């Protein structure tokens, strides 16, 4: 894939993809967020390009639709960072489960408490790469995760950026997501209430399921607990799966982020707190996919 020279904070936005999912022969009934991720077995040449999202976005669904932007040239950009001859194409991918290792394209995290899955879309990307057009996309991979040294600088409250499609909203004309900056509400490296999750101080709405959470160190980043360096550093910190709402009678409930395309009236108060699985769960799932690549190659 041709690399596009754009600022890092713009590049990660190009990893986002709006997902619509549905049953075979029916219109999509679920809207969610995903992001492109490259999973490999140590050899990039044998990597898979997947869409990471939540299990509940595609649970019970037979297909997903998503839009990819391409161009004949990535050198002529307008002031908004869009290719001059941009073409947006919506792709349909059937979700194939439990047929065989060589056919399946659905990879759920094996832990039932981790609302995370990946859908292999490598064939679509490969067809674009081998064609005449260039794909305007950024593939997140293990290099976008925090190193051990970077994790040692994590504080209880960190600035974050969450990107996605709240209530299904997006910049359809430019195929771009909605991005917001906030803060963590609990430590992103600590299990909240004993589960592999942390809280973000940000309202989370339907359609945000699967939104990536980035540690957003801009305009300065930490090189140690007390030292700062001018510049920016953005690292994948987690993936949104739920939100905290309070019904009128006062009981606080943890719920999955709804995925319905149409707004539904509910008598609840949004506490402006989202729930995210940490990036370590994404790393685990990518490793499982990498191991599957090795198993298929050895058969």
Secondary structure, DSSP 8 states (H G I E B T S, - for coil): -------HHHHHHTTEEEEEEE-TTS---EEEEEEEEEE-SS-GGG-EEEEEE-HHHHTT-SEEEEEEEEES-SS-B-TTS-BTT-EEEEEEEE---SS-TTT--EEE-SSTT---EEEE-HHHHHHHHTSSSEE----B-GGGB--HHHHTT--SS-EEEEEE-GGG--BTTTTB-EEEEEEESS-TTS-GGGSS-EEEES---TT-TT-EEEEEE-SEEESSSS-EEES-EEEEEEEEEEEEEEETTS-EEEEE----SS-----EEEEEEEEEEEHHHHHHHHHHHHHHHHHHHH-
